């Protein structure tokens, strides 16, 4: 399978590319930093196109002849403090990028048959204890509006391709994404992060965290590529969401340190991190109903196992055990 990937050098995209290569597929990556991507040893032999999906350009010809498209591109939520300009970039990179990807698919002579479209559980907005599935309505806050527009931009592709939209939860990957923000706060304070209805009250961590291990979100992307029944929204979350306080306790166990039941007030977190703090201080209880109906088996259904895997220390002889780098000729054409 020849798969065109936007956002292929991001957190999820990198692991997805590795999995596709490992099973014999041919990924084609679109990157704003193509030269840097081509120098990555893990992308040896992979076709990397220069371009930004938020702007139409010669890159769109690369979609022609691909069997599928995975659209992951979007400005990193945790890359910058949210100003009005950054929020506009978060929205525009997703909406305009998706519009351009769909347009490239539509004008291709040999059209891709599948579009796996990224979205996020931010679609549902902050909720309390309500269990959310793919049929739950959208919220009304900033991220909910972004996700709704993001998905609407992909909708025209359903007229000529199978469209599967992955509403991704809090992806757990060591040192990246949400854990990059949360781990330093937790190591410093050893307490819950947010979760109160008052900005000044100490955090109790009662908000739900709908998390997913990096390997499982990639597994769901592959399921969406392969399974002809994978259509419409699919929640990209593990089947056992936890409250933030329980997430904190599990992290404490990994770090071998005490855990305190009260954390910094939301006001303090908002002052330190800005509006992006709401991504971790507010929560939703999202269940992967559709993924389970499609028969997906989670590698890490429980948080304890996911964290143990992420924070496991590599064997001391790991470097010695690594095979020598391959000097085989590239398998894809540039």
WOPEJO-V143497 format. One record per residue. PHI is phi in whole degrees, 0 to 359 (NA if undefined). OMEGA is omega in radians with two decimals (NA if undefined). D_LAST is the distance of its C-alpha to the last C-alpha in whole Angstrom. Layout:
[[PHI:OMEGA:D_LAST] [PHI:OMEGA:D_LAST]]
This chain:
[[NA:3.09:17] [261:-2.98:14] [238:3.08:15] [274:-3.06:14] [235:2.93:15] [264:-3.06:17] [71:-3.06:18] [289:3.11:16] [258:3.07:17] [276:-3.06:21] [305:-3.12:23] [287:-3.08:23] [299:3.14:19] [298:-3.12:19] [290:3.09:21] [298:3.12:20] [299:3.11:16] [300:-3.12:18] [293:3.12:21] [296:3.11:18] [299:-3.10:16] [297:-3.13:20] [258:3.01:21] [93:3.09:18] [275:-3.10:16] [243:3.07:12] [281:3.02:12] [237:-3.02:10] [260:2.99:11] [254:-3.08:12] [220:3.03:14] [286:-3.13:16] [232:-3.02:15] [299:-3.10:11] [299:3.11:12] [295:3.13:15] [297:-3.12:13] [293:3.13:10] [277:3.13:13] [288:-3.10:15] [303:-3.13:16] [287:3.13:16] [254:3.13:12] [304:3.12:11] [86:-3.14:9] [272:3.09:8] [286:3.13:5] [239:-3.14:7] [259:3.10:8] [276:3.07:11] [162:3.12:14] [237:-3.09:18] [299:3.10:19] [291:3.13:22] [229:3.10:21] [298:-3.12:20] [186:-3.13:17] [301:-3.13:14] [302:-3.04:12] [296:3.09:15] [294:-3.14:13] [291:3.12:11] [287:-3.09:14] [300:3.10:15] [90:3.07:15] [282:3.13:15] [281:-3.07:18] [207:3.06:19] [232:2.99:18] [243:-3.05:20] [256:-3.10:21] [250:-2.97:22] [294:3.07:21] [170:-3.12:25] [300:-3.12:26] [301:-3.11:28] [298:-3.03:31] [258:-3.05:32] [285:-3.03:30] [220:2.97:33] [293:-3.04:37] [285:2.96:37] [254:3.06:38] [304:3.14:39] [291:3.14:35] [294:3.12:34] [297:3.09:35] [294:3.10:34] [295:3.09:30] [302:-3.13:30] [289:-3.03:31] [294:-3.13:29] [298:3.14:26] [279:-3.04:27] [288:-3.13:28] [294:3.10:26] [300:3.14:23] [292:3.09:24] [302:-3.13:25] [290:3.10:22] [295:3.13:20] [296:3.10:23] [297:3.11:23] [296:3.08:19] [296:-3.08:20] [294:-3.09:23] [269:3.14:22] [294:3.09:19] [293:3.02:20] [251:-2.99:19] [281:2.98:20] [300:-3.08:20] [266:-3.07:23] [221:2.94:23] [236:2.99:23] [263:-2.98:24] [253:3.09:25] [284:2.92:26] [213:-3.10:30] [209:3.12:32] [289:2.97:36] [304:3.08:37] [308:-3.03:37] [276:-3.09:41] [73:3.12:42] [294:3.08:44] [225:3.13:47] [267:-3.06:50] [261:-3.12:50] [295:3.07:49] [280:-3.05:47] [248:3.01:44] [237:-3.07:42] [298:-3.14:39] [269:3.14:42] [290:-3.08:44] [286:3.12:44] [284:3.07:42] [272:-3.06:43] [228:-3.14:44] [279:-3.05:43] [303:-3.09:40] [293:3.09:37] [297:3.12:39] [294:3.11:38] [299:-3.10:34] [296:3.13:34] [296:3.11:36] [294:3.12:34] [301:-3.13:30] [291:3.10:31] [296:3.12:33] [294:-3.14:30] [275:-2.99:28] [306:-3.13:31] [301:-3.14:30] [296:-3.11:27] [294:3.13:30] [282:-3.13:31] [221:-3.13:28] [211:3.01:26] [282:-3.06:28] [248:3.05:28] [240:-3.08:29] [249:-3.11:29] [264:3.09:30] [273:-2.98:32] [282:3.07:31] [272:3.14:34] [283:-3.08:35] [281:3.13:32] [265:3.08:33] [213:-3.03:31] [297:3.05:32] [75:-3.13:32] [222:3.06:30] [59:-3.08:31] [297:3.14:34] [295:3.09:35] [296:3.11:34] [279:-2.98:37] [281:-3.03:39] [299:3.12:40] [298:3.12:41] [296:-3.10:43] [292:3.13:45] [298:-3.12:45] [286:-2.98:47] [249:3.13:49] [58:-3.01:49] [209:3.08:50] [300:3.13:49] [242:3.08:46] [73:3.05:48] [99:3.08:49] [240:3.12:52] [268:3.09:54] [239:-3.07:55] [294:-3.03:53] [261:-3.10:56] [282:3.11:57] [306:-3.11:55] [291:3.11:52] [246:3.08:53] [68:-3.12:49] [280:-3.13:51] [289:-3.13:48] [279:3.02:45] [243:3.09:42] [263:-2.97:40] [259:3.00:37] [201:3.08:34] [290:-3.14:33] [308:-3.12:29] [297:-3.13:28] [282:3.09:30] [293:3.06:29] [292:3.08:25] [301:3.10:28] [291:3.06:29] [298:3.13:25] [293:3.06:24] [302:-3.14:28] [295:3.08:27] [292:-2.92:24] [267:-2.98:26] [268:-3.10:29] [296:3.14:30] [272:-3.12:33] [281:3.13:31] [222:3.10:32] [73:-3.08:33] [287:3.08:34] [225:3.14:34] [288:3.13:35] [265:3.14:33] [224:3.05:36] [289:-3.07:37] [286:-3.09:41] [232:3.08:43] [296:-3.12:43] [228:3.00:45] [284:-3.11:47] [302:-3.14:46] [296:3.12:49] [286:3.03:48] [298:3.12:45] [298:3.11:46] [297:3.12:48] [294:3.08:46] [293:3.13:44] [301:3.12:47] [296:3.12:47] [294:-3.08:44] [270:-3.14:45] [55:-3.13:49] [221:-3.13:50] [292:3.13:53] [236:-3.13:52] [251:-2.99:54] [286:-3.13:55] [236:-3.10:55] [239:-3.11:52] [296:3.08:51] [299:3.11:52] [303:-3.13:49] [300:3.14:50] [292:3.12:50] [295:3.12:46] [296:3.12:46] [292:-3.10:47] [280:-3.03:45] [255:-3.04:41] [86:-3.04:42] [297:3.12:41] [299:3.11:38] [303:-3.12:41] [296:3.12:42] [297:-3.13:39] [251:3.14:41] [272:3.05:44] [254:-3.05:44] [211:3.08:44] [214:3.07:43] [255:-3.02:44] [255:-3.11:41] [249:-3.09:41] [273:-3.05:38] [303:-3.06:40] [292:3.13:38] [300:3.14:35] [290:3.07:39] [298:3.13:39] [280:3.06:36] [90:3.14:37] [289:3.08:35] [255:-3.09:36] [286:3.04:36] [290:-3.09:35] [229:-3.14:37] [284:-3.11:39] [247:-3.08:42] [298:-3.09:41] [302:3.13:43] [292:3.13:40] [295:-3.13:37] [292:3.11:39] [300:3.11:40] [293:-3.07:36] [291:-3.05:35] [257:3.09:37] [296:3.12:38] [283:3.12:38] [294:3.09:35] [303:-3.10:37] [298:-3.12:38] [263:-3.09:36] [302:-3.11:33] [296:-3.13:31] [293:-3.08:33] [277:-3.10:32] [291:3.10:28] [289:3.10:26] [296:-3.12:25] [299:-3.12:21] [280:3.07:19] [244:3.13:17] [293:-3.14:16] [293:3.12:12] [302:-3.13:9] [263:3.13:10] [247:-3.11:7] [263:3.11:4] [265:NA:0]]
